[in-house]
Amino acid sequence: MAIKREDLADLIYWRDPKKTGPVFGAILCVLLSLVFFSLISVLAYISFFVLTGNVLFRIYKTVFQAIQKTSDGHPFKDILEMDLTVPAEKVHEVADVAVAHANAAVNELRRLFLVEDFVDSLKFGVILWCLTYVGSWFNGLTLLILEVVSLFTLPKVYETNKAQIDQNLALVYGNINELTARVRAAIPLGKKEPVKEE
């Protein structure tokens, strides 16, 4: 019972608000609860409410079946019979992708920290400097809440205003590329000198 990319895209782009609304609301409620309570408390409360709801529903169905004299069986029979095992091939596939991404990240960080290309390291330094300000304004949980809200809003905004956003992004990227080219031309560091033959 894996989530397909199309289903995830439908959720993010609000194709069916009756499905997206509860998913977005539930995720946001859990994250906002974590602002005020510990992770253990939030997990315990959610589990307790789910268990209480299921017990009450089971009692209701049992009483209803006794009154109606039906033998429908366990109300959660379909879910209890569902196969929840994770295939070993899927685990290996995900692990291989994770290792490939981790290796690429380590190589890129080595390149940036050891100043293989001066301009790229300078850009990385500016990003790190900006992150110090972001870190002083927000904690990790607040950033996660902002990311979830952005995930459920920005794709829809982009889909509705694609032409204007693409036009403005092209201008921004053009200016950044022009500035980068000027910096590369002005700073000789990072350029490989041609080898002179004698």
Secondary structure, 3 states (H helix, E strand, C coil): CCCCHHHHHHHHCCCCHHHHHHHHHHHHHHHHHHHHCCHHHHHHHHHHHHHHHHHHHHHHHHHHHHHHCCCCCCCCHHHHCCCCCCCHHHHHHHHHHHHHHHHHHHHHHHHHHCCCCHHHHHHHHHHHHHHHHHHHHCCHHHHHHHHHHHHHHHHHHHHHCHHHHHHHHHHHHHHHHHHHHHHHHHCCCCCCCCCCCC
